[in-house]
Amino acid sequence: MVGTYESETPKFNRTHLEHRLTYRLQEIAHGGLSEKTIGRLKVLRGNKPDSPKRRTMKPPAGVILIREYQGIEHRVRVLTDGFDYDGKKYKSLSAIACKITGTHWKGPRFFGLRDTRY
């Protein structure tokens, strides 16, 4: 489906992908949003940037995150410039969660940090 969005489709979350494709097909067939609607959306959005970046923070260096997954306890040590898991350095918790599960996960959520804005 590279032609529709000019990029490779994600390999997960089929429902979200179906909704995006449905909207895109309607947009192609009937046209996109009117200028009036786009202007109204900009007013409602206010001064927020088009793609806001969430400020992410990680736990302090030295903290050990522990997660049991499929009966195996996994320990991750927080470093000043990344994370140490199984003797290897990683830049993100998401990469470690993917390594552990074999599927895409949001690392902070996988390690139980979702509600603390890490």
GUZA-799144 format. One record per residue: residue number from 1; residue in one letter; x, y, z of N, C-alpha, C in turn. Coordinates in nm, 4 decimals, padded with zeros to 6 digits. Layout:
<atoms>
[NUM "A" [X Y Z] [X Y Z] [X Y Z]] ...
</atoms>
This chain:
<atoms>
[1 "M" [00.0829 -00.1189 00.0000] [00.0000 00.0000 00.0000] [00.0871 00.1249 00.0000]] [2 "V" [00.2060 00.1133 -00.0515] [00.2995 00.2248 -00.0527] [00.2457 00.3417 -00.1341]] [3 "G" [00.1724 00.3177 -00.2416] [00.1237 00.4239 -00.3284] [00.0250 00.5186 -00.2623]] [4 "T" [-00.0543 00.4699 -00.1689] [-00.1559 00.5528 -00.1063] [-00.0964 00.6578 -00.0140]] [5 "Y" [00.0031 00.6216 00.0635] [00.0646 00.7141 00.1588] [00.2103 00.7447 00.1270]] [6 "E" [00.2645 00.6831 00.0260] [00.4042 00.7008 -00.0138] [00.5020 00.6634 00.0966]] [7 "S" [00.4638 00.5666 00.1785] [00.5532 00.5130 00.2797] [00.5072 00.3714 00.3117]] [8 "E" [00.5942 00.2961 00.3717] [00.5618 00.1588 00.4079] [00.4585 00.1578 00.5199]] [9 "T" [00.3630 00.0680 00.5117] [00.2603 00.0590 00.6145] [00.3152 -00.0107 00.7382]] [10 "P" [00.2669 00.0275 00.8553] [00.3120 -00.0402 00.9764] [00.2627 -00.1845 00.9797]] [11 "K" [00.3320 -00.2690 01.0513] [00.2986 -00.4111 01.0563] [00.2066 -00.4447 01.1729]] [12 "F" [00.1556 -00.3455 01.2426] [00.0732 -00.3699 01.3594] [-00.0483 -00.2785 01.3576]] [13 "N" [-00.1433 -00.3065 01.4454] [-00.2635 -00.2275 01.4644] [-00.3473 -00.2190 01.3378]] [14 "R" [-00.4026 -00.3305 01.2991] [-00.4819 -00.3411 01.1778] [-00.6019 -00.2465 01.1782]] [15 "T" [-00.6709 -00.2345 01.2909] [-00.7893 -00.1498 01.2983] [-00.7545 -00.0047 01.2657]] [16 "H" [-00.6464 00.0453 01.3239] [-00.6034 00.1832 01.2955] [-00.5710 00.1993 01.1476]] [17 "L" [-00.5014 00.1029 01.0906] [-00.4651 00.1085 00.9496] [-00.5902 00.1082 00.8614]] [18 "E" [-00.6893 00.0257 00.8955] [-00.8141 00.0219 00.8183] [-00.8846 00.1569 00.8216]] [19 "H" [-00.8871 00.2210 00.9375] [-00.9501 00.3528 00.9487] [-00.8760 00.4561 00.8651]] [20 "R" [-00.7438 00.4522 00.8707] [-00.6648 00.5472 00.7907] [-00.6876 00.5276 00.6418]] [21 "L" [-00.6904 00.4009 00.5982] [-00.7117 00.3726 00.4562] [-00.8512 00.4140 00.4111]] [22 "T" [-00.9505 00.3875 00.4955] [-01.0872 00.4262 00.4624] [-01.0964 00.5772 00.4453]] [23 "Y" [-01.0388 00.6513 00.5388] [-01.0412 00.7967 00.5295] [-00.9680 00.8435 00.4033]] [24 "R" [-00.8515 00.7841 00.3764] [-00.7717 00.8256 00.2604] [-00.8462 00.7996 00.1300]] [25 "L" [-00.9155 00.6848 00.1202] [-00.9914 00.6543 -00.0011] [-01.1067 00.7533 -00.0191]] [26 "Q" [-01.1728 00.7891 00.0905] [-01.2787 00.8900 00.0833] [-01.2212 01.0252 00.0426]] [27 "E" [-01.1052 01.0568 00.0949] [-01.0400 01.1833 00.0624] [-01.0052 01.1884 -00.0868]] [28 "I" [-00.9556 01.0776 -00.1411] [-00.9220 01.0725 -00.2836] [-01.0478 01.0848 -00.3688]] [29 "A" [-01.1543 01.0141 -00.3290] [-01.2775 01.0130 -00.4076] [-01.3543 01.1446 -00.3987]] [30 "H" [-01.3597 01.2063 -00.2821] [-01.4468 01.3218 -00.2613] [-01.3722 01.4516 -00.2311]] [31 "G" [-01.2414 01.4466 -00.2268] [-01.1639 01.5658 -00.1942] [-01.1374 01.5734 -00.0449]] [32 "G" [-01.0377 01.6494 -00.0080] [-01.0003 01.6633 00.1327] [-01.0892 01.7625 00.2050]] [33 "L" [-01.0419 01.8102 00.3153] [-01.1150 01.9070 00.3956] [-01.1178 02.0415 00.3239]] [34 "S" [-01.2258 02.1159 00.3431] [-01.2357 02.2490 00.2827] [-01.1405 02.3441 00.3544]] [35 "E" [-01.1096 02.4545 00.2884] [-01.0233 02.5561 00.3491] [-01.0863 02.6100 00.4768]] [36 "K" [-01.2187 02.6239 00.4763] [-01.2897 02.6741 00.5937] [-01.2709 02.5780 00.7118]] [37 "T" [-01.2834 02.4486 00.6853] [-01.2666 02.3484 00.7915] [-01.1227 02.3471 00.8416]] [38 "I" [-01.0272 02.3550 00.7505] [-00.8856 02.3577 00.7902] [-00.8582 02.4801 00.8768]] [39 "G" [-00.9135 02.5945 00.8379] [-00.8968 02.7163 00.9175] [-00.9573 02.7018 01.0568]] [40 "R" [-01.0751 02.6409 01.0640] [-01.1409 02.6206 01.1938] [-01.0586 02.5276 01.2828]] [41 "L" [-01.0031 02.4211 01.2243] [-00.9195 02.3283 01.3008] [-00.7949 02.3986 01.3554]] [42 "K" [-00.7372 02.4871 01.2749] [-00.6203 02.5623 01.3213] [-00.6561 02.6532 01.4382]] [43 "V" [-00.7731 02.7153 01.4319] [-00.8176 02.8006 01.5419] [-00.8377 02.7173 01.6675]] [44 "L" [-00.9024 02.6021 01.6536] [-00.9264 02.5153 01.7682] [-00.7972 02.4628 01.8289]] [45 "R" [-00.6992 02.4361 01.7423] [-00.5708 02.3860 01.7892] [-00.4923 02.4942 01.8616]] [46 "G" [-00.5169 02.6175 01.8284] [-00.4454 02.7279 01.8919] [-00.3031 02.7371 01.8408]] [47 "N" [-00.2107 02.7662 01.9296] [-00.0706 02.7838 01.8916] [00.0112 02.6565 01.9022]] [48 "K" [-00.0546 02.5425 01.9148] [00.0192 02.4170 01.9271] [00.0846 02.3819 01.7935]] [49 "P" [00.2033 02.3234 01.7942] [00.2688 02.2849 01.6692] [00.1931 02.1715 01.6001]] [50 "D" [00.2187 02.1540 01.4703] [00.1506 02.0503 01.3929] [00.1704 01.9104 01.4498]] [51 "S" [00.2908 01.8769 01.4880] [00.3161 01.7439 01.5437] [00.3875 01.7601 01.6773]] [52 "P" [00.3091 01.7755 01.7825] [00.3714 01.8000 01.9128] [00.4546 01.6809 01.9584]] [53 "K" [00.5706 01.7098 02.0112] [00.6572 01.6055 02.0661] [00.6327 01.5990 02.2154]] [54 "R" [00.6067 01.4790 02.2617] [00.5878 01.4600 02.4036] [00.7217 01.4676 02.4732]] [55 "R" [00.7279 01.5427 02.5761] [00.8525 01.5496 02.6527] [00.8668 01.4204 02.7307]] [56 "T" [00.9713 01.3484 02.6999] [00.9911 01.2216 02.7686] [01.1074 01.2344 02.8646]] [57 "M" [01.0908 01.1765 02.9783] [01.1957 01.1729 03.0789] [01.2165 01.0275 03.1148]] [58 "K" [01.3347 00.9947 03.1552] [01.3581 00.8582 03.1988] [01.3933 00.8586 03.3469]] [59 "P" [01.3811 00.7430 03.4103] [01.4163 00.7361 03.5521] [01.5631 00.7726 03.5730]] [60 "P" [01.6017 00.8091 03.6931] [01.7413 00.8467 03.7197] [01.8374 00.7312 03.6929]] [61 "A" [01.9588 00.7655 03.6537] [02.0619 00.6644 03.6289] [02.0825 00.5794 03.7536]] [62 "G" [02.0999 00.4501 03.7307] [02.1223 00.3570 03.8402] [01.9986 00.2790 03.8799]] [63 "V" [01.8816 00.3278 03.8419] [01.7574 00.2583 03.8752] [01.7514 00.1273 03.7965]] [64 "I" [01.7029 00.0234 03.8609] [01.6846 -00.1068 03.7957] [01.5348 -00.1273 03.7732]] [65 "L" [01.4970 -00.1452 03.6483] [01.3587 -00.1752 03.6148] [01.3454 -00.3266 03.6024]] [66 "I" [01.2437 -00.3824 03.6654] [01.2234 -00.5270 03.6629] [01.0868 -00.5554 03.6034]] [67 "R" [01.0832 -00.6480 03.5071] [00.9571 -00.6862 03.4432] [00.9584 -00.8365 03.4223]] [68 "E" [00.8560 -00.9017 03.4704] [00.8425 -01.0450 03.4444] [00.7589 -01.0615 03.3181]] [69 "Y" [00.8102 -01.1407 03.2259] [00.7399 -01.1649 03.1011] [00.7519 -01.3124 03.0676]] [70 "Q" [00.6394 -01.3780 03.0542] [00.6312 -01.5212 03.0247] [00.7153 -01.6034 03.1217]] [71 "G" [00.7054 -01.5682 03.2501] [00.7716 -01.6435 03.3549] [00.9197 -01.6141 03.3717]] [72 "I" [00.9731 -01.5203 03.2956] [01.1157 -01.4858 03.3038] [01.1274 -01.3425 03.3545]] [73 "E" [01.2131 -01.3217 03.4547] [01.2353 -01.1880 03.5090] [01.3426 -01.1167 03.4270]] [74 "H" [01.3093 -00.9981 03.3791] [01.4016 -00.9176 03.2985] [01.4392 -00.7935 03.3781]] [75 "R" [01.5686 -00.7652 03.3836] [01.6195 -00.6495 03.4569] [01.6887 -00.5541 03.3608]] [76 "V" [01.6533 -00.4270 03.3732] [01.7120 -00.3219 03.2896] [01.7691 -00.2160 03.3822]] [77 "R" [01.8952 -00.1814 03.3619] [01.9587 -00.0769 03.4421] [01.9590 00.0518 03.3617]] [78 "V" [01.9122 00.1599 03.4245] [01.9083 00.2902 03.3597] [02.0475 00.3515 03.3653]] [79 "L" [02.0976 00.3928 03.2501] [02.2277 00.4600 03.2391] [02.2044 00.6078 03.2124]] [80 "T" [02.3068 00.6876 03.2221] [02.2919 00.8313 03.1930] [02.2604 00.8545 03.0453]] [81 "D" [02.3086 00.7658 02.9589] [02.2888 00.7839 02.8147] [02.2198 00.6640 02.7493]] [82 "G" [02.1329 00.5958 02.8216] [02.0612 00.4833 02.7642] [02.0220 00.3822 02.8703]] [83 "F" [02.0204 00.2559 02.8293] [01.9780 00.1486 02.9177] [02.0669 00.0269 02.8950]] [84 "D" [02.0910 -00.0500 03.0001] [02.1686 -00.1729 02.9900] [02.0747 -00.2908 03.0140]] [85 "Y" [02.0679 -00.3790 02.9159] [01.9872 -00.4999 02.9297] [02.0688 -00.6186 02.8795]] [86 "D" [02.0843 -00.7159 02.9649] [02.1535 -00.8400 02.9287] [02.2954 -00.8118 02.8754]] [87 "G" [02.3625 -00.7127 02.9357] [02.4997 -00.6817 02.8975] [02.5141 -00.6001 02.7711]] [88 "K" [02.4043 -00.5552 02.7136] [02.4087 -00.4760 02.5909] [02.3419 -00.3409 02.6156]] [89 "K" [02.3954 -00.2359 02.5548] [02.3435 -00.1008 02.5727] [02.2370 -00.0714 02.4665]] [90 "Y" [02.1257 -00.0128 02.5109] [02.0162 00.0254 02.4231] [01.9848 00.1730 02.4434]] [91 "K" [01.9352 00.2370 02.3382] [01.8997 00.3783 02.3471] [01.7603 00.3992 02.4052]] [92 "S" [01.6722 00.2974 02.3938] [01.5344 00.3172 02.4394] [01.4788 00.1922 02.5069]] [93 "L" [01.3808 00.2151 02.5920] [01.3102 00.1039 02.6545] [01.2268 00.0286 02.5517]] [94 "S" [01.1803 00.0972 02.4490] [01.1005 00.0319 02.3453] [01.1819 -00.0733 02.2719]] [95 "A" [01.3085 -00.0449 02.2459] [01.3950 -00.1427 02.1796] [01.4129 -00.2667 02.2666]] [96 "I" [01.4237 -00.2461 02.3967] [01.4389 -00.3589 02.4890] [01.3097 -00.4389 02.4957]] [97 "A" [01.1971 -00.3705 02.5039] [01.0678 -00.4399 02.5081] [01.0464 -00.5220 02.3821]] [98 "C" [01.0869 -00.4684 02.2688] [01.0766 -00.5412 02.1420] [01.1676 -00.6643 02.1427]] [99 "K" [01.2869 -00.6482 02.1962] [01.3814 -00.7596 02.2061] [01.3237 -00.8717 02.2939]] [100 "I" [01.2603 -00.8349 02.4034] [01.2049 -00.9321 02.4974] [01.0838 -01.0037 02.4380]] [101 "T" [00.9932 -00.9278 02.3756] [00.8651 -00.9844 02.3317] [00.8631 -01.0282 02.1858]] [102 "G" [00.9511 -00.9696 02.1052] [00.9490 -00.9991 01.9624] [00.8445 -00.9190 01.8867]] [103 "T" [00.7746 -00.8277 01.9555] [00.6743 -00.7418 01.8924] [00.6945 -00.5982 01.9396]] [104 "H" [00.6292 -00.5054 01.8687] [00.6430 -00.3636 01.9041] [00.5671 -00.3340 02.0331]] [105 "W" [00.6340 -00.2682 02.1232] [00.5757 -00.2214 02.2491] [00.6255 -00.0811 02.2750]] [106 "K" [00.5472 -00.0011 02.3436] [00.5985 00.1243 02.3975] [00.6723 00.0862 02.5250]] [107 "G" [00.8012 00.1084 02.5267] [00.8851 00.0644 02.6370] [00.8398 00.1095 02.7741]] [108 "P" [00.8100 00.2400 02.7921] [00.7649 00.2832 02.9244] [00.6392 00.2086 02.9707]] [109 "R" [00.5506 00.1828 02.8790] [00.4291 00.1091 02.9158] [00.4620 -00.0353 02.9527]] [110 "F" [00.5491 -00.0982 02.8741] [00.5879 -00.2366 02.9005] [00.6489 -00.2506 03.0398]] [111 "F" [00.7288 -00.1532 03.0798] [00.7959 -00.1588 03.2099] [00.7151 -00.0933 03.3218]] [112 "G" [00.5904 -00.0572 03.2953] [00.5027 -00.0045 03.3990] [00.5255 00.1415 03.4328]] [113 "L" [00.5829 00.2167 03.3415] [00.6108 00.3586 03.3649] [00.5126 00.4495 03.2950]] [114 "R" [00.4128 00.3948 03.2341] [00.3187 00.4706 03.1509] [00.2564 00.5877 03.2238]] [115 "D" [00.2123 00.5687 03.3465] [00.1401 00.6736 03.4161] [00.2287 00.7761 03.4838]] [116 "T" [00.3611 00.7560 03.4803] [00.4506 00.8499 03.5450] [00.5209 00.9414 03.4455]] [117 "R" [00.4792 00.9397 03.3187] [00.5306 01.0248 03.2103] [00.6790 01.0068 03.1856]] [118 "Y" [00.7289 00.8853 03.1982] [00.8683 00.8574 03.1618] [00.8746 00.8227 03.0159]] 
</atoms>
